[in-house]
Amino acid sequence: MRLWILASSVGVFVVAAVSLAAPTELAPNEFREFWSFRYNSALPGGSFGVTPEGRVGFDGAIQMNVPVAYTPCGGNFVGGYWAGSLDPWNPTLDTEGDKVNGTGLLAMGLGKPERGFYVAFMPTSKHSEAAWNCQLQLRADDWDKPAFAVGVQDWANQRDEAPGHAGGSRSCYGVATMRFGTDEHFVFVTLGWGGGRFNSRFFGGISWPFHDKFTAFVENDGFNMNAGVAHSWTSRFDDRRWNVINLIGLTDLNRPVLGSAFTYSR
């Protein structure tokens, strides 16, 4: 029964992803809308793992530019930096320039496990130009029903990156995440809807921990498809408080994203 549900969910996601992946009009060397938010979300699961209980690290759902519903709780901290290339198939690792789109992150979790509240400071250039993000988990994942959370990217509306949209870049969303499979072999499936930088469409992703040190993911962020692989310095089965997660991804399936996150879970 669970395999049938999983197959159906994957099929629905693929159909939705193809239908949503309409070509986006591009300016020279860059996306036209919400350009600072198109490579890494700096939201829960954005290039680092979050477990259903709200612990950060590698043993959890990992996406890149969409949030997962699992939300870091009190005693969890994340710092990281990721550089996205503006040129297709040209890896770039830098903090500024006309060929790179960088995303930094300093974040912490508050509240109880499975009911966490996430607050993040997201600098988007060497000179900060920061956005503030938050997410609140409203429901836990109990294997029968998904976890659910609501959040806001750039709640202070600091970035004005939507030509023709007077509201700037404040983007509200709701998201659900659920595990499918068994305790030993499973995938995380995420589906949500968001305005603004989510293109006022459905978004979603699939995260597959296929090895104790590797997780693969595919997603649609409302604008385009992304995919990649995350690597952990330690096994997901090691009971350590800290970890380093490296990520190699492709935005729009052709623009490389490289970076790392340091996680600490008390």
C-alpha positions as semicolon CSV with decimal commas, in nm:
position;residue;x (nm);y (nm);z (nm)
1;M;0,000;0,000;0,000
2;R;0,278;0,241;0,092
3;L;0,464;0,159;-0,231
4;W;0,150;0,238;-0,429
5;I;0,114;0,570;-0,246
6;L;0,481;0,648;-0,307
7;A;0,457;0,567;-0,678
8;S;0,146;0,782;-0,709
9;S;0,309;1,071;-0,525
10;V;0,620;1,058;-0,744
11;G;0,403;1,047;-1,055
12;V;0,196;1,345;-0,944
13;F;0,513;1,538;-0,861
14;V;0,673;1,466;-1,199
15;V;0,358;1,568;-1,387
16;A;0,328;1,886;-1,179
17;A;0,697;1,966;-1,223
18;V;0,679;1,934;-1,600
19;S;0,367;2,149;-1,616
20;L;0,521;2,417;-1,395
21;A;0,858;2,422;-1,565
22;A;0,759;2,667;-1,835
23;P;1,053;2,867;-1,972
24;T;1,122;3,185;-1,776
25;E;1,217;3,503;-1,963
26;L;1,579;3,580;-1,880
27;A;1,782;3,897;-1,867
28;P;2,146;3,871;-1,981
29;N;2,334;3,627;-1,753
30;E;2,061;3,624;-1,489
31;F;1,706;3,527;-1,399
32;R;1,462;3,813;-1,442
33;E;1,261;3,778;-1,120
34;F;1,374;3,717;-0,759
35;W;1,734;3,659;-0,872
36;S;1,878;3,641;-0,518
37;F;1,632;3,366;-0,423
38;R;1,674;3,133;-0,720
39;Y;1,978;2,930;-0,609
40;N;1,937;2,846;-0,241
41;S;1,638;2,907;-0,015
42;A;1,820;2,938;0,324
43;L;1,500;2,781;0,461
44;P;1,469;2,450;0,653
45;G;1,618;2,174;0,439
46;G;1,788;2,427;0,209
47;S;2,118;2,238;0,157
48;F;2,121;2,094;0,510
49;G;1,917;1,817;0,666
50;V;1,629;1,844;0,912
51;T;1,482;1,536;1,079
52;P;1,109;1,493;1,151
53;E;1,193;1,574;1,516
54;G;1,360;1,904;1,422
55;R;1,730;1,813;1,454
56;V;1,966;1,965;1,197
57;G;2,249;1,768;1,040
58;F;2,246;1,504;0,768
59;D;1,991;1,254;0,895
60;G;1,686;1,428;0,754
61;A;1,519;1,577;0,447
62;I;1,748;1,784;0,223
63;Q;1,642;2,000;-0,069
64;M;1,810;2,313;-0,212
65;N;1,573;2,590;-0,311
66;V;1,247;2,475;-0,151
67;P;1,175;2,439;0,222
68;V;1,078;2,117;0,394
69;A;0,808;2,114;0,663
70;Y;1,041;1,968;0,927
71;T;1,151;2,271;1,129
72;P;1,459;2,310;1,354
73;C;1,367;2,326;1,723
74;G;1,552;2,473;2,019
75;G;1,924;2,396;2,045
76;N;1,981;2,368;1,668
77;F;2,207;2,605;1,474
78;V;2,319;2,632;1,110
79;G;2,575;2,841;0,924
80;G;2,664;2,812;0,558
81;Y;2,751;2,966;0,224
82;W;2,664;2,861;-0,131
83;A;2,769;3,015;-0,463
84;G;2,556;2,980;-0,774
85;S;2,688;3,040;-1,123
86;L;2,507;3,280;-1,354
87;D;2,651;3,100;-1,657
88;P;2,526;2,752;-1,749
89;W;2,776;2,473;-1,681
90;N;3,040;2,710;-1,540
91;P;3,108;2,633;-1,170
92;T;3,189;2,950;-0,970
93;L;3,284;2,971;-0,605
94;D;3,312;3,336;-0,497
95;T;3,136;3,603;-0,288
96;E;3,074;3,873;-0,550
97;G;3,105;3,961;-0,918
98;D;2,901;3,949;-1,236
99;K;2,927;3,570;-1,264
100;V;2,816;3,459;-0,918
101;N;2,499;3,462;-0,705
102;G;2,592;3,392;-0,343
103;T;2,372;3,293;-0,048
104;G;2,487;3,298;0,314
105;L;2,303;3,166;0,619
106;L;2,306;3,206;0,996
107;A;2,006;3,035;1,154
108;M;1,870;2,889;1,475
109;G;1,576;2,684;1,591
110;L;1,345;2,763;1,880
111;G;1,064;2,576;2,052
112;K;0,991;2,208;2,107
113;P;1,070;1,909;1,883
114;E;0,812;1,864;1,604
115;R;0,681;2,215;1,676
116;G;0,992;2,417;1,599
117;F;1,026;2,782;1,501
118;Y;1,311;2,868;1,263
119;V;1,470;3,212;1,227
120;A;1,734;3,283;0,962
121;F;1,959;3,571;0,858
122;M;2,027;3,539;0,483
123;P;2,295;3,771;0,341
124;T;2,283;3,768;-0,038
125;S;2,610;3,947;-0,122
126;K;2,947;4,046;0,027
127;H;2,781;4,368;0,148
128;S;2,500;4,172;0,318
129;E;2,178;4,301;0,156
130;A;2,014;4,055;0,392
131;A;1,675;3,891;0,398
132;W;1,519;3,750;0,716
133;N;1,331;3,420;0,693
134;C;1,116;3,226;0,940
135;Q;0,912;2,906;0,956
136;L;0,673;2,758;1,213
137;Q;0,586;2,387;1,222
138;L;0,220;2,322;1,301
139;R;0,198;1,945;1,270
140;A;0,434;1,648;1,312
141;D;0,501;1,364;1,064
142;D;0,364;1,042;1,215
143;W;0,417;0,819;0,906
144;D;0,043;0,832;0,835
145;K;-0,002;1,207;0,787
146;P;0,255;1,467;0,675
147;A;0,422;1,735;0,879
148;F;0,295;2,083;0,795
149;A;0,456;2,424;0,837
150;V;0,405;2,785;0,732
151;G;0,675;3,042;0,670
152;V;0,784;3,372;0,520
153;Q;1,093;3,443;0,312
154;D;1,222;3,801;0,352
155;W;0,954;3,896;0,604
156;A;1,096;4,253;0,633
157;N;1,060;4,296;0,256
158;Q;1,421;4,413;0,221
159;R;1,477;4,300;-0,137
160;D;1,297;4,457;-0,433
161;E;1,353;4,197;-0,703
162;A;1,021;4,152;-0,875
163;P;0,981;4,386;-1,175
164;G;0,621;4,495;-1,197
165;H;0,544;4,378;-0,841
166;A;0,521;4,666;-0,593
167;G;0,526;4,426;-0,297
168;G;0,897;4,349;-0,328
169;S;1,017;4,004;-0,229
170;R;0,824;3,912;0,087
171;S;0,698;3,560;0,012
172;C;0,457;3,358;0,228
173;Y;0,417;2,982;0,189
174;G;0,276;2,662;0,334
175;V;0,453;2,327;0,301
176;A;0,397;1,959;0,386
177;T;0,661;1,683;0,409
178;M;0,614;1,310;0,463
179;R;0,824;0,992;0,468
180;F;0,735;0,700;0,242
181;G;0,882;0,353;0,278
182;T;1,017;0,170;0,581
183;D;1,234;0,271;0,878
184;E;1,543;0,161;0,682
185;H;1,456;0,250;0,322
186;F;1,251;0,560;0,254
187;V;1,225;0,891;0,071
188;F;1,102;1,231;0,188
189;V;0,835;1,391;-0,032
190;T;0,760;1,764;-0,001
191;L;0,476;1,966;-0,154
192;G;0,385;2,328;-0,090
193;W;0,244;2,649;-0,231
194;G;0,396;2,995;-0,207
195;G;0,369;3,348;-0,342
196;G;0,642;3,585;-0,458
197;R;0,971;3,402;-0,505
198;F;0,776;3,076;-0,541
199;N;0,603;3,229;-0,845
200;S;0,258;3,195;-0,679
201;R;0,256;2,828;-0,772
202;F;0,297;2,485;-0,620
203;F;0,651;2,376;-0,541
204;G;0,787;2,043;-0,425
205;G;1,072;1,798;-0,407
206;I;1,191;1,446;-0,336
207;S;1,487;1,375;-0,107
208;W;1,643;1,027;-0,118
209;P;1,907;0,925;0,141
210;F;2,055;0,646;-0,072
211;H;2,378;0,610;0,131
212;D;2,489;0,683;0,489
213;K;2,691;0,981;0,353
214;F;2,495;1,082;0,042
215;T;2,148;1,218;-0,028
216;A;2,012;1,294;-0,376
217;F;1,727;1,536;-0,442
218;V;1,514;1,676;-0,723
219;E;1,273;1,968;-0,692
220;N;1,063;2,231;-0,864
221;D;1,078;2,572;-0,693
222;G;0,781;2,722;-0,879
223;F;1,002;2,861;-1,156
224;N;1,223;2,572;-1,267
225;M;1,362;2,228;-1,192
226;N;1,670;2,181;-0,974
227;A;1,863;1,870;-0,870
228;G;2,177;1,771;-0,684
229;V;2,361;1,562;-0,427
230;A;2,456;1,639;-0,066
231;H;2,752;1,476;0,111
232;S;2,816;1,443;0,484
233;W;3,159;1,428;0,650
234;T;3,022;1,176;0,898
235;S;2,775;0,890;0,867
236;R;2,411;0,973;0,925
237;F;2,421;0,698;1,189
238;D;2,692;0,872;1,395
239;D;2,547;1,038;1,703
240;R;2,743;1,366;1,680
241;R;2,628;1,713;1,768
242;W;2,803;1,882;1,476
243;N;2,842;1,806;1,108
244;V;2,953;1,957;0,776
245;I;2,732;1,904;0,471
246;N;2,866;1,975;0,122
247;L;2,630;2,026;-0,168
248;I;2,663;2,015;-0,545
249;G;2,347;2,120;-0,726
250;L;2,211;2,243;-1,058
251;T;1,963;2,530;-1,069
252;D;1,741;2,509;-1,377
253;L;1,932;2,182;-1,435
254;N;2,230;2,373;-1,583
255;R;2,361;2,638;-1,338
256;P;2,602;2,488;-1,084
257;V;2,561;2,559;-0,712
258;L;2,846;2,474;-0,471
259;G;2,870;2,523;-0,096
260;S;2,876;2,388;0,256
261;A;2,679;2,412;0,578
262;F;2,797;2,364;0,938
263;T;2,525;2,226;1,166
264;Y;2,509;2,188;1,541
265;S;2,236;2,010;1,734
266;R;2,252;2,021;2,111
